[in-house]
Amino acid sequence: MYPPELVAPMKEDLTSVGFSELLSAEEVEKILGNTEGTTFLIVNSVCGCAAGAARPAVKEAVNNEKKPDRMVTVFAGVDKEAVDKAREFLTPYPPSSPSMAMFKDGKLVHFIERHQIEGNNAESISDHLKQVFNHFC
């Protein structure tokens, strides 16, 4: 587990652009379980690809004309209970952080794994996310 003071700026990177933190299994269940509309989930991380590509891409993508009804985040290595519960909703994909998931009407409809983030730049990931938002939102 990482110290809260270390990850605070990494969490704020997303909350400052409208993401809500999910800190417990109950919060995750409430948001991801049987929710109408669209929900975009980010499994945040301390790794370099989260800092260099994932978070910058997401911050740019949320400026899109179409965007999800809800934008939420859990933090791997910090909020264990929330992350474990979120990963139940990400089946059949293996645990991956950072990762990004789009849910529509409570169903997982698009997932971006860490290996799809690593080696890509923020601009290409953002462009992809905007396409996902335009399609599902």
C-alpha positions in Angstrom: 0.0 0.0 0.0 1.2 3.5 -0.9 1.2 6.3 1.6 -1.8 8.7 1.1 0.4 11.8 0.8 2.3 10.1 -2.1 -0.8 9.4 -4.1 -2.8 12.5 -3.3 -1.6 14.5 -6.4 -2.2 11.4 -8.6 -5.8 11.2 -7.3 -6.3 14.9 -7.7 -5.1 14.6 -11.3 -8.5 13.0 -12.0 -10.8 14.4 -9.4 -9.8 17.9 -10.6 -11.5 17.2 -13.9 -14.7 15.7 -12.6 -13.9 12.1 -11.5 -15.4 10.8 -8.3 -13.2 8.6 -6.1 -14.7 5.3 -5.1 -13.1 4.3 -1.8 -15.2 1.3 -0.7 -16.7 -1.9 -2.1 -20.1 -0.5 -1.3 -19.5 2.7 -3.4 -18.3 0.6 -6.3 -21.3 -1.7 -6.1 -23.7 1.3 -6.0 -22.1 2.9 -9.1 -21.2 -0.1 -11.3 -24.1 -2.4 -10.3 -27.2 -2.0 -12.5 -26.7 1.7 -13.3 -28.6 3.2 -16.1 -26.6 5.4 -18.6 -22.8 5.4 -19.0 -20.1 5.1 -16.5 -16.4 5.5 -17.2 -14.0 3.9 -14.7 -10.3 4.5 -14.4 -8.2 2.1 -12.3 -5.5 4.6 -11.4 -1.9 3.7 -10.6 1.5 5.1 -9.5 3.3 3.7 -12.5 4.9 5.8 -15.2 2.4 4.9 -17.9 -0.4 6.2 -15.7 1.4 9.5 -15.2 2.8 9.8 -18.7 -0.1 8.5 -20.8 -3.3 7.4 -19.0 -4.1 10.4 -16.8 -3.1 13.0 -19.4 -5.2 11.2 -22.1 -8.2 11.0 -19.8 -7.9 14.7 -18.9 -8.0 15.6 -22.6 -10.7 13.1 -23.5 -13.2 14.5 -21.0 -13.2 17.8 -22.9 -15.1 15.9 -25.6 -18.6 17.1 -26.6 -20.0 13.7 -25.6 -18.9 12.2 -22.3 -20.1 9.6 -19.8 -22.9 10.3 -17.3 -20.5 9.3 -14.5 -16.7 9.3 -14.3 -15.2 7.4 -11.4 -11.9 6.1 -10.3 -10.3 3.6 -7.9 -6.6 3.6 -7.1 -4.6 0.3 -7.3 -2.3 -0.3 -4.4 -4.2 2.2 -2.2 -8.0 1.5 -2.1 -7.8 -2.3 -2.0 -11.4 -3.0 -1.2 -12.7 -0.7 -3.9 -10.3 -2.0 -6.5 -11.1 -5.6 -5.7 -14.8 -4.9 -6.1 -14.3 -2.9 -9.3 -12.2 -5.8 -10.8 -15.2 -8.1 -10.2 -17.1 -5.9 -12.8 -14.1 -6.1 -15.2 -14.4 -9.9 -15.7 -13.1 -11.6 -17.9 -10.1 -9.3 -18.0 -7.2 -10.0 -15.7 -6.2 -7.3 -13.1 -4.6 -4.4 -14.9 -3.5 -1.0 -13.7 -3.8 1.5 -15.1 -6.9 0.5 -17.0 -10.1 2.1 -18.3 -13.6 0.7 -18.6 -16.8 2.0 -20.2 -20.1 0.6 -18.8 -23.4 1.2 -20.4 -26.6 0.4 -18.5 -24.5 -1.6 -16.0 -22.7 -3.7 -18.6 -19.0 -3.6 -19.5 -18.9 -2.5 -23.1 -15.3 -1.4 -23.6 -12.0 -2.1 -21.8 -8.5 -0.7 -22.2 -5.8 -2.8 -20.5 -2.4 -1.6 -19.3 -0.6 -3.2 -22.3 -2.8 -1.0 -24.6 -1.7 2.1 -22.6 2.0 1.3 -22.3 4.0 2.5 -25.3 1.2 4.7 -26.6 1.2 8.4 -26.2 -1.5 10.4 -24.4 -2.8 11.9 -27.7 -3.5 8.6 -29.3 -5.2 7.2 -26.2 -7.3 10.4 -25.9 -8.4 10.1 -29.5 -9.4 6.5 -28.9 -11.3 7.5 -25.7 -13.2 10.2 -27.6 -14.3 7.6 -30.2 -15.5 5.4 -27.3 -17.4 8.3 -25.8 -18.9 9.3 -29.1 -20.1 5.7 -29.7 -21.5 4.9 -26.2 -22.5 8.3 -24.8 
